[in-house]
Amino acid sequence: MYTPNELLGRINDYIDGLAYDRKPETIYAPIKYVLSIGGKRIRPVLMLLAYNLYKDDPEGILKQACALETYHNYTLLHDDLMDNAELRRGKPTVHKKWDANTAILSGDSMLVLAYQRMADCPAAKLKPVLDLFTETALEIGEGQQYDMDFEVRNDVTEEEYIEMIRLKTSVLLACAAKIGAILADAPAADADALYRFGERLGLAFQLQDDLLDVYGDPKVFGKAIGGDIVSNKKTYMLINAYRLADASQRAELERWVAATEFDRAEKIAAVTRLYDQIGIRRLCEEKIGHYFGEAGRCLDSVAVADDRKQQLRLFMRELVRREA
């Protein structure tokens, strides 16, 4: 069995060795750039770990794992453009390093390359793999649209938010795990259980991200905290603060959300203080624990020897137990 770090090394080596021999170079240079600036490679590692439950040659599906990473980075490239973000992983975003038109066109080409790489799998697996990949891609777009719709709403419910992050974030982890299982000839029941495992893990992961944006250590988290508070992003934290606040707390929260001019540090401190008073941190931690537990039970139900699940359990713990 391979460790997550061993698989990450193989993925990085594979991506570094990819050649883009087509012309014009100007459309492919941003693609190489985006894929070269790193990242945790969570989704391809998960695909290889799921495959490795059944087969001992995960390097045999590196192309499909790379397809998923290509697709994920395509979504990030377009997200950065939509958000007019200046940096991604500490490097200039494509639309800043080149321009918006290049970002759109290179992103579109990344999507095509992702499909090309995913489709280069055994013929017997082609339809189930592409059916799942296509359904996932559609769901991610739907999740992104919900996220955008929520920006202009103050009545988003917890249930709506959970469904949005399931679509926007979780389904790609679920897709990674299930495609790994399909390519490894896993029983259908196991493939479905691994899909649910990835989905629940993805929910825990995104909620942890919400929590760390408020309570994280910037040196560990990798970015300044409080961005969600400053932008009034409809997170699990803000939605439940609205729901559970008393009248005076809600009035103060609404005042900060409505403010167009404010000191960033003061707003972050004030809203965090409200979260502390209302008990939002504990509530979010309990929800993370709930989904983490569900993910573990899904993995328990997979019909392979428990020792073969060891590395996947390690991956699961490391993914969610990021330091606050």
HUVENLIN-V933049 format. One line per field, one symbol per residue. ss: DSSP state (2 for helix, 1 for strand, 0 for the rest). phi: phi as a letter, one per 30 degrees, with the letter a starting at -180 (. if undefined). burial: + if it has 9 or more other ideal C-beta (glycine too) atoms within 8 Angstrom, else -. A space follows every 10 residues. Layout:
ss: ???
phi: ???
burial: ???
//
This chain:
ss: 0002222222 2222220000 0000222222 2222220000 0222222222 2200000222 2222222222 2222222222 2220001100 1102222002 2222222222 2222222220 0022222222 2222222222 2222222222 0000000222 2222222222 2222222222 2220000222 2222222222 2222222222 2222200222 2000002222 0000022222 2222002222 2222222200 0002222222 2222222202 2222222222 2222222222 0000022222 2222222222 0000
phi: .cdedddedd ddddddddcc cdcddddced dededccijd hedddddddd dddcbcbedd cdddddeddd deddddeded dddhdcbbhi cedddddcad dddddddddd dddddddddd beedcedddd dddddddddd dddddeeddd ecbccdcedd ddddddddbd dddddeddde dddcideedd ddddddeddd ddddddddde dddccddedd djaddjdddd chddcedded dedcdddddd dddddddddc badedddedd ddddedddid dddddddedd ddddedddde dddbedddce ddddeedddc dddc
burial: -+-+--++-+ ++-++--+-- ------++-+ +++++-+--- ++++++++++ +++++--+-- ++++++++++ ++++++++++ +------+-- --+++-++-- -++++++-++ +-+++++++- +---++--++ -++--++-++ -+++-++--+ -----+-+-+ ++++++++++ ++++++++++ ++++-+---+ ++++++++++ ++++++++-+ ++++-+-+-+ +---++++++ --++++++++ ++-++---++ -++--++--- ------++-+ ++-+++-+-+ +-+++-++-- ++-+++-++- -+-+---+++ ++++++--++ -+--
//
